[in-house]
Amino acid sequence: MVGFVVSVGLDNGRILKGSDRNGKCGLKMVYGAYTQKPNTYQIKVMQKDRCTVINVPAENDLRTAMLASNVDLYTLGGKFRNCGGNGACGTCIVDVLEGVYGLTPRTMKEESLLQGKPASWRLACRAQVTGENVVVSTKPQ
């Protein structure tokens, strides 16, 4: 059995070096620093005539944050027949222009409602914000 001696420095380095008891192994282990998730993320919302930057609490959906920031999310018909964020109607569609990895993946319900639509289209009520650099456009056509 080979034992390992690992030295850990506090110099914010990213690579730790280790070796077996004879000093021959040259093992390298990579570690990451613990970072606390932010409480809110900033996203950009592109509308027909303007760009709005809104703050979205972590793990919240786009629909809730957009409506709280007075973003015009729905078309005229969607304003009257939306499902209130239950993911059943498909009227809160947004186009993710940048930062697709800053949102949760598409759900099965989204896949069903958005069948035949571009992969960048999401239901705002189902897309939870999990990262930075998200840019969305409302009312895609």
C-alpha positions in Angstrom: 0.0 0.0 0.0 1.4 3.4 -1.0 0.7 6.4 1.3 0.5 9.9 0.0 1.7 13.1 1.6 -0.1 16.1 0.3 1.0 19.6 1.1 -1.6 22.4 1.1 -0.5 26.0 0.7 -2.6 29.0 1.6 -1.4 31.1 -1.3 -4.7 30.8 -3.3 -3.0 28.5 -5.7 -5.2 26.1 -7.7 -2.8 23.1 -7.9 -1.8 20.9 -5.0 1.3 18.7 -5.3 1.6 15.3 -3.6 4.0 12.4 -3.7 4.3 8.9 -2.4 6.5 8.3 0.6 9.6 7.9 -1.7 8.9 11.3 -3.4 8.5 9.6 -6.8 4.8 9.9 -7.7 4.4 13.5 -8.8 0.6 13.4 -8.2 -1.3 16.6 -8.9 -4.7 17.3 -7.5 -6.8 20.2 -8.6 -9.1 21.9 -6.0 -11.6 24.7 -6.3 -12.3 27.5 -3.8 -15.7 27.6 -2.2 -17.6 30.6 -3.5 -21.0 31.6 -2.1 -23.8 31.9 -4.6 -25.1 35.4 -5.1 -28.5 36.2 -3.7 -29.6 38.0 -7.0 -28.5 37.9 -10.6 -28.8 40.7 -13.1 -30.3 39.8 -16.5 -30.9 41.9 -19.6 -34.3 41.9 -21.2 -34.5 43.1 -24.8 -37.9 44.5 -25.7 -39.0 45.9 -29.0 -38.0 49.5 -28.1 -35.7 49.2 -25.1 -33.3 47.1 -23.1 -34.0 46.7 -19.3 -31.7 45.3 -16.7 -33.5 43.5 -13.9 -32.5 41.8 -10.7 -33.7 38.3 -10.3 -33.4 36.5 -6.9 -31.4 33.3 -7.2 -33.5 30.2 -8.2 -36.5 32.4 -9.2 -38.2 32.1 -12.5 -38.0 34.7 -15.2 -41.7 35.4 -15.4 -42.0 36.4 -11.8 -39.0 38.7 -12.0 -40.1 40.2 -15.3 -43.6 41.0 -14.1 -42.3 42.5 -10.8 -40.0 44.8 -12.9 -42.9 45.9 -15.1 -41.5 44.2 -18.2 -44.2 43.7 -21.0 -43.9 39.9 -21.3 -47.2 38.9 -22.9 -48.7 39.7 -26.3 -52.2 41.1 -26.2 -53.8 37.6 -26.3 -51.4 36.3 -23.7 -52.5 39.0 -21.3 -56.0 37.6 -21.2 -55.4 33.9 -21.5 -52.2 33.2 -19.6 -52.2 30.4 -17.0 -50.6 32.5 -14.2 -47.2 30.8 -14.3 -48.3 27.2 -14.2 -46.5 26.2 -17.5 -49.7 25.2 -19.2 -50.4 27.8 -21.8 -47.1 28.7 -23.5 -47.9 32.5 -23.7 -44.8 33.6 -21.7 -42.2 32.6 -24.3 -38.9 34.3 -24.3 -35.9 33.9 -26.6 -32.6 33.3 -24.8 -30.1 35.3 -26.8 -27.1 34.8 -24.4 -26.4 32.8 -21.3 -28.4 29.7 -21.8 -26.3 28.0 -19.1 -27.4 30.6 -16.6 -30.9 29.1 -16.7 -32.2 25.7 -15.6 -32.6 23.2 -18.5 -35.9 22.9 -20.4 -38.5 20.8 -18.5 -40.5 18.0 -20.1 -43.6 20.3 -20.1 -41.6 23.0 -22.0 -40.4 20.4 -24.5 -44.0 19.5 -25.1 -45.3 23.1 -25.4 -42.4 24.3 -27.5 -42.2 21.4 -29.9 -41.1 22.6 -33.3 -39.9 26.0 -31.9 -36.2 27.0 -31.8 -34.1 25.5 -29.0 -33.4 29.0 -27.6 -37.1 29.6 -26.8 -38.1 29.1 -23.2 -41.2 29.5 -21.1 -40.4 32.3 -18.7 -42.4 30.6 -15.9 -40.3 27.5 -16.1 -36.8 29.0 -16.6 -35.2 29.5 -13.3 -32.1 31.8 -13.1 -29.0 30.1 -11.8 -26.2 32.2 -13.3 -25.0 35.5 -14.8 -24.9 36.9 -18.3 -28.4 36.0 -19.3 -30.0 38.0 -22.1 -33.5 37.3 -23.2 -35.9 38.9 -25.7 -39.6 39.0 -25.1 -42.3 38.0 -27.6 -40.2 36.1 -30.2 -41.8 35.5 -33.6 
